[in-house]
Amino acid sequence: NAFLEKLAQMGVKVIGNVRKEFAARKYAEKWQSMEITNFEYLMLVNDYANRSFQCMSQYPVFPWLLLDFSSSEIRLGTTRLRDLRSTVAGISARKRELADSKYGNTDDFPGGRFQFGTHYL
């Protein structure tokens, strides 16, 4: 492909298969063995997913873990953490109801049904 050849000539590294490249570098294993931090691992995952701080719609994604935002400190083992088996909408019964209601009322949306939207326009 002429376009890919031109990129290579410009010094841009083109990754053919992102999953294979990520696996080959053993980032998950490095994270699991604590060779890299949680933050470093999440930044790598976001980087390979082409997430960027340059565009508001492509900002890196980080899991929302905390439930208590009123405390001035986080204490491991005692701070309440979100149950990661459900989406952020599952934090409370009220939030679940709101998300389910929104999902049920988005039948006519061109992109299909959704619970969370990123409509910046």
N, CA, C and O of each residue as an XYZ file, in Angstrom:
484
protein
N       0.847     -1.174      0.000
C       0.000      0.000      0.000
C       0.894      1.238      0.000
O       1.763      1.380      0.860
N       0.682      2.127     -0.956
C       1.518      3.316     -1.114
C       1.445      4.230      0.110
O       2.448      4.823      0.509
N       0.276      4.337      0.692
C       0.114      5.196      1.867
C       0.959      4.692      3.031
O       1.636      5.480      3.691
N       0.927      3.387      3.287
C       1.710      2.803      4.376
C       3.208      2.933      4.104
O       3.992      3.165      5.024
N       3.602      2.783      2.838
C       5.009      2.959      2.476
C       5.460      4.391      2.727
O       6.567      4.618      3.215
N       4.612      5.355      2.398
C       4.929      6.767      2.621
C       5.079      7.043      4.118
O       5.994      7.759      4.526
N       4.195      6.485      4.932
C       4.305      6.640      6.385
C       5.627      6.069      6.885
O       6.301      6.683      7.713
N       5.993      4.903      6.385
C       7.246      4.265      6.798
C       8.439      5.136      6.416
O       9.386      5.261      7.192
N       8.402      5.733      5.239
C       9.476      6.624      4.810
C       9.592      7.845      5.720
O      10.684      8.381      5.910
N       8.476      8.280      6.277
C       8.455      9.435      7.174
C       8.878      9.063      8.584
O       8.985      9.926      9.455
N       9.119      7.765      8.810
C       9.546      7.313     10.129
C       8.409      6.964     11.065
O       8.624      6.760     12.260
N       7.188      6.892     10.527
C       6.030      6.530     11.344
C       5.952      5.019     11.429
O       5.933      4.332     10.408
N       5.906      4.495     12.668
C       5.794      3.056     12.839
C       4.337      2.647     12.654
O       3.450      3.149     13.345
N       4.104      1.749     11.733
C       2.760      1.256     11.464
C       2.650     -0.148     12.031
O       3.406     -1.045     11.656
N       1.710     -0.326     12.929
C       1.508     -1.636     13.549
C       0.407     -2.356     12.784
O      -0.716     -1.859     12.685
N       0.728     -3.517     12.247
C      -0.237     -4.273     11.467
C      -1.352     -4.858     12.314
O      -2.530     -4.701     11.991
N      -0.993     -5.522     13.380
C      -1.986     -6.148     14.245
C      -1.720     -5.681     15.675
O      -0.786     -6.150     16.325
N      -2.533     -4.772     16.149
C      -2.320     -4.150     17.454
C      -2.348     -5.183     18.575
O      -1.523     -5.129     19.487
N      -3.276     -6.108     18.516
C      -3.374     -7.124     19.581
C      -2.110     -7.979     19.651
O      -1.595     -8.252     20.736
N      -1.619     -8.395     18.496
C      -0.401     -9.206     18.475
C       0.789     -8.406     18.987
O       1.614     -8.923     19.740
N       0.875     -7.147     18.576
C       1.967     -6.279     19.014
C       1.921     -6.088     20.529
O       2.951     -6.170     21.198
N       0.732     -5.834     21.068
C       0.567     -5.638     22.511
C       0.956     -6.910     23.263
O       1.666     -6.859     24.267
N       0.480     -8.052     22.761
C       0.789     -9.341     23.395
C       2.280     -9.657     23.306
O       2.864    -10.168     24.262
N       2.896     -9.357     22.170
C       4.318     -9.654     21.975
C       5.192     -8.886     22.959
O       6.248     -9.370     23.366
N       4.761     -7.711     23.334
C       5.536     -6.904     24.282
C       5.272     -7.297     25.734
O       5.885     -6.759     26.656
N       4.350     -8.243     25.925
C       4.055     -8.839     27.237
C       3.693     -7.798     28.302
O       4.095     -7.915     29.459
N       2.931     -6.784     27.895
C       2.536     -5.751     28.845
C       1.653     -6.302     29.956
O       1.819     -5.936     31.120
N       0.709     -7.183     29.606
C      -0.175     -7.741     30.629
C       0.626     -8.533     31.658
O       0.376     -8.425     32.858
N       1.578     -9.318     31.197
C       2.417    -10.094     32.114
C       3.264     -9.174     32.997
O       3.436     -9.434     34.188
N       3.792     -8.093     32.401
C       4.585     -7.141     33.178
C       3.730     -6.472     34.252
O       4.190     -6.240     35.370
N       2.484     -6.166     33.902
C       1.569     -5.555     34.868
C       1.238     -6.543     35.987
O       1.262     -6.186     37.165
N       0.928     -7.788     35.611
C       0.572     -8.799     36.602
C       1.725     -9.113     37.548
O       1.497     -9.440     38.712
N       2.955     -9.017     37.061
C       4.113     -9.286     37.915
C       4.652     -8.012     38.573
O       5.729     -8.014     39.168
N       3.879     -6.922     38.454
C       4.184     -5.632     39.086
C       5.466     -4.985     38.564
O       6.108     -4.208     39.270
N       5.834     -5.310     37.324
C       6.977     -4.639     36.698
C       6.586     -3.246     36.213
O       7.429     -2.357     36.101
N       5.298     -3.069     35.927
C       4.780     -1.749     35.573
C       3.568     -1.466     36.464
O       2.898     -2.387     36.932
N       3.302     -0.191     36.689
C       2.204      0.210     37.581
C       0.856      0.094     36.883
O       0.787     -0.084     35.666
N      -0.215      0.198     37.666
C      -1.565      0.222     37.100
C      -1.695      1.362     36.099
O      -2.227      1.187     35.003
N      -1.196      2.544     36.496
C      -1.281      3.711     35.621
C      -0.533      3.470     34.307
O      -1.060      3.759     33.232
N       0.685      2.945     34.389
C       1.459      2.680     33.176
C       0.731      1.693     32.264
O       0.686      1.876     31.047
N       0.164      0.649     32.860
C      -0.554     -0.355     32.071
C      -1.773      0.263     31.383
O      -1.999      0.045     30.193
N      -2.555      1.036     32.144
C      -3.738      1.655     31.551
C      -3.359      2.654     30.463
O      -4.063      2.774     29.460
N      -2.257      3.370     30.652
C      -1.802      4.293     29.609
C      -1.374      3.527     28.352
O      -1.627      3.983     27.237
N      -0.735      2.381     28.520
C      -0.365      1.555     27.370
C      -1.604      1.038     26.643
O      -1.670      1.081     25.415
N      -2.578      0.554     27.396
C      -3.824      0.062     26.788
C      -4.483      1.199     25.996
O      -4.908      1.007     24.856
N      -4.562      2.375     26.608
C      -5.159      3.525     25.929
C      -4.351      3.939     24.710
O      -4.923      4.300     23.682
N      -3.031      3.890     24.812
C      -2.174      4.247     23.684
C      -2.396      3.299     22.510
O      -2.525      3.743     21.369
N      -2.442      2.008     22.779
C      -2.660      1.030     21.716
C      -4.073      1.123     21.138
O      -4.325      0.672     20.021
N      -4.988      1.708     21.904
C      -6.353      1.915     21.411
C      -6.498      3.276     20.723
O      -7.600      3.694     20.368
N      -5.359      3.957     20.544
C      -5.322      5.274     19.900
C      -6.102      6.342     20.662
O      -6.618      7.281     20.057
N      -6.190      6.206     21.981
C      -6.799      7.244     22.806
C      -5.769      8.355     22.978
O      -4.567      8.088     22.958
N      -6.219      9.587     23.145
C      -5.282     10.704     23.179
C      -5.837     11.853     24.008
O      -7.051     12.025     24.114
N      -4.945     12.631     24.590
C      -5.338     13.843     25.296
C      -5.576     14.989     24.312
O      -6.004     16.072     24.712
N      -5.301     14.753     23.033
C      -5.398     15.802     22.022
C      -6.827     16.072     21.557
O      -7.106     17.130     20.993
N      -7.728     15.125     21.791
C      -9.110     15.267     21.328
C     -10.049     14.865     22.458
O      -9.910     13.785     23.034
N     -11.003     15.734     22.774
C     -11.880     15.481     23.900
C     -12.670     14.175     23.753
O     -12.979     13.527     24.753
N     -12.992     13.792     22.536
C     -13.764     12.561     22.347
C     -12.884     11.310     22.371
O     -13.398     10.194     22.309
N     -11.558     11.488     22.460
C     -10.648     10.353     22.463
C      -9.770     10.306     23.706
O      -8.724      9.658     23.705
N     -10.192     10.992     24.768
C      -9.397     10.996     25.994
C      -9.193      9.566     26.503
O     -10.068      8.718     26.331
N      -8.055      9.297     27.120
C      -7.833      7.962     27.693
C      -8.936      7.581     28.674
O      -9.519      8.432     29.346
N      -9.202      6.299     28.737
C     -10.264      5.767     29.595
C      -9.634      5.118     30.828
O      -8.710      4.313     30.717
N     -10.143      5.477     31.983
C      -9.703      4.881     33.240
C     -10.932      4.418     34.002
O     -11.944      5.119     34.009
N     -10.873      3.259     34.642
C     -12.050      2.774     35.365
C     -12.370      3.654     36.574
O     -11.472      4.144     37.259
N     -13.642      3.838     36.815
C     -14.127      4.581     37.962
C     -14.245      3.587     39.110
O     -15.126      2.728     39.098
N     -13.373      3.696     40.092
C     -13.301      2.708     41.162
C     -13.939      3.148     42.472
O     -14.565      2.340     43.158
N     -13.786      4.404     42.820
C     -14.220      4.869     44.132
C     -15.718      5.122     44.192
O     -16.335      5.535     43.210
N     -16.288      4.868     45.361
C     -17.681      5.215     45.610
C     -17.783      6.449     46.497
O     -18.765      7.188     46.427
N     -16.782      6.671     47.321
C     -16.809      7.757     48.298
C     -15.879      8.879     47.839
O     -14.657      8.737     47.873
N     -16.470      9.994     47.412
C     -15.671     11.130     46.969
C     -15.638     12.247     48.006
O     -15.120     13.331     47.736
N     -16.187     11.989     49.189
C     -16.219     13.021     50.221
C     -15.029     12.918     51.176
O     -14.709     13.890     51.860
N     -14.376     11.772     51.234
C     -13.234     11.593     52.130
C     -12.013     12.324     51.606
O     -11.833     12.458     50.396
N     -11.181     12.792     52.510
C      -9.972     13.503     52.105
C      -8.808     12.554     51.830
O      -7.774     12.978     51.313
N      -8.964     11.286     52.166
C      -7.904     10.313     51.891
C      -8.502      8.973     51.502
O      -9.653      8.662     51.812
N      -7.689      8.198     50.819
C      -8.083      6.850     50.403
C      -7.278      5.869     51.234
O      -6.050      5.941     51.267
N      -7.954      4.966     51.896
C      -7.273      3.941     52.694
C      -7.578      2.576     52.089
O      -8.720      2.116     52.070
N      -6.528      1.955     51.601
C      -6.713      0.632     51.003
C      -7.276     -0.325     52.037
O      -6.812     -0.372     53.176
N      -8.261     -1.070     51.636
C      -8.881     -2.041     52.540
C     -10.103     -1.504     53.257
O     -10.959     -2.284     53.676
N     -10.209     -0.181     53.412
C     -11.381      0.374     54.099
C     -12.202      1.295     53.205
O     -13.377      1.528     53.489
N     -11.623      1.822     52.142
C     -12.351      2.701     51.235
C     -13.320      1.873     50.410
O     -12.960      0.818     49.889
N     -14.549      2.353     50.294
C     -15.543      1.640     49.497
C     -15.233      1.786     48.019
O     -15.081      2.897     47.510
N     -15.140      0.647     47.330
C     -14.850      0.620     45.900
C     -16.072      0.158     45.131
O     -16.914     -0.569     45.659
N     -16.163      0.580     43.895
C     -17.284      0.213     43.035
C     -17.209     -1.267     42.665
O     -16.125     -1.813     42.460
N     -18.360     -1.897     42.585
C     -18.450     -3.280     42.128
C     -18.254     -3.272     40.614
O     -19.115     -2.781     39.884
N     -17.140     -3.805     40.138
C     -16.801     -3.749     38.719
C     -17.552     -4.777     37.869
O     -17.323     -4.874     36.663
N     -18.442     -5.536     38.494
C     -19.235     -6.495     37.714
C     -20.353     -5.811     36.937
O     -20.956     -6.423     36.056
N     -20.636     -4.546     37.252
C     -21.672     -3.824     36.520
C     -21.115     -2.486     36.050
O     -20.030     -2.077     36.464
N     -21.856     -1.811     35.190
C     -21.432     -0.518     34.687
C     -21.566      0.537     35.786
O     -22.068      0.245     36.871
N     -21.123      1.746     35.509
C     -21.257      2.840     36.461
C     -22.732      3.058     36.798
O     -23.060      3.510     37.895
N     -23.610      2.739     35.864
C     -25.047      2.887     36.111
C     -25.529      1.954     37.220
O     -26.599      2.176     37.787
N     -24.761      0.922     37.535
C     -25.173     -0.045     38.553
C     -24.768      0.316     39.965
O     -24.922     -0.496     40.877
N     -24.246      1.532     40.167
C     -23.781      1.932     41.494
C     -24.913      1.950     42.516
O     -24.726      1.548     43.665
N     -26.070      2.410     42.100
C     -27.216      2.449     43.013
C     -28.473      2.103     42.230
O     -28.490      2.136     40.999
N     -29.520      1.774     42.966
C     -30.790      1.435     42.317
C     -31.315      2.624     41.515
O     -31.840      2.444     40.416
N     -31.180      3.825     42.050
C     -31.661      5.034     41.355
C     -30.897      5.252     40.050
O     -31.505      5.557     39.024
N     -29.582      5.100     40.076
C     -28.792      5.264     38.849
C     -29.150      4.188     37.817
O     -29.190      4.464     36.618
N     -29.412      2.958     38.290
C     -29.829      1.883     37.381
C     -31.149      2.237     36.713
O     -31.311      2.035     35.510
N     -32.099      2.765     37.490
C     -33.404      3.145     36.938
C     -33.251      4.227     35.865
O     -33.867      4.145     34.803
N     -32.424      5.243     36.151
C     -32.211      6.321     35.184
C     -31.572      5.803     33.895
O     -31.992      6.174     32.799
N     -30.568      4.955     34.027
C     -29.887      4.407     32.848
C     -30.830      3.517     32.048
O     -30.846      3.576     30.818
N     -31.616      2.693     32.738
C     -32.568      1.822     32.044
C     -33.629      2.644     31.328
O     -34.045      2.302     30.221
N     -34.065      3.728     31.960
C     -35.059      4.606     31.347
C     -34.485      5.260     30.092
O     -35.145      5.308     29.054
N     -33.253      5.761     30.191
C     -32.609      6.385     29.029
C     -32.447      5.358     27.911
O     -32.712      5.657     26.746
N     -32.015      4.161     28.261
C     -31.824      3.109     27.267
C     -33.138      2.797     26.563
O     -33.172      2.611     25.346
N     -34.216      2.742     27.333
C     -35.537      2.443     26.764
C     -36.087      3.562     25.904
O     -36.965      3.323     25.075
N     -35.595      4.772     26.078
C     -36.102      5.926     25.324
C     -35.188      6.356     24.180
O     -35.329      7.466     23.667
N     -34.266      5.509     23.777
C     -33.340      5.885     22.700
C     -33.531      5.024     21.452
O     -32.610      4.878     20.649
N     -34.712      4.460     21.293
C     -34.980      3.621     20.120
C     -34.782      4.366     18.802
O     -34.307      3.788     17.824
N     -35.145      5.644     18.775
C     -35.105      6.411     17.530
C     -33.755      7.076     17.268
O     -33.583      7.755     16.256
N     -32.810      6.884     18.164
C     -31.511      7.518     17.994
C     -30.777      6.841     16.840
O     -30.739      5.612     16.783
N     -30.189      7.616     15.909
C     -29.537      7.023     14.725
C     -28.455      5.992     15.048
O     -28.275      5.033     14.297
N     -27.737      6.177     16.153
C     -26.666      5.243     16.488
C     -27.138      4.028     17.268
O     -26.328      3.168     17.616
N     -28.415      3.942     17.546
C     -28.951      2.833     18.318
C     -29.092      3.189     19.787
O     -28.790      4.312     20.193
N     -29.542      2.254     20.567
C     -29.781      2.471     21.993
C     -28.484      2.696     22.752
O     -27.439      2.164     22.378
N     -28.551      3.495     23.830
C     -27.373      3.742     24.654
C     -27.780      4.127     26.060
O     -28.875      4.646     26.279
N     -26.896      3.870     27.016
C     -27.081      4.314     28.394
C     -26.263      5.560     28.669
O     -26.676      6.431     29.434
N     -25.099      5.638     28.040
C     -24.191      6.770     28.252
C     -23.863      7.360     26.893
O     -23.596      6.630     25.938
N     -23.884      8.668     26.809
C     -23.582      9.324     25.549
C     -22.439     10.308     25.693
O     -22.191     10.833     26.779
N     -21.749     10.553     24.601
C     -20.682     11.555     24.577
C     -21.015     12.525     23.461
O     -20.355     12.555     22.423
N     -22.033     13.303     23.688
C     -22.534     14.207     22.655
C     -22.021     15.610     22.927
O     -22.654     16.377     23.651
N     -20.888     15.944     22.355
C     -20.250     17.226     22.608
C     -20.704     18.303     21.636
O     -20.425     19.482     21.857
N     -21.388     17.934     20.578
C     -21.782     18.910     19.571
C     -23.009     19.676     19.987
O     -23.476     20.543     19.248
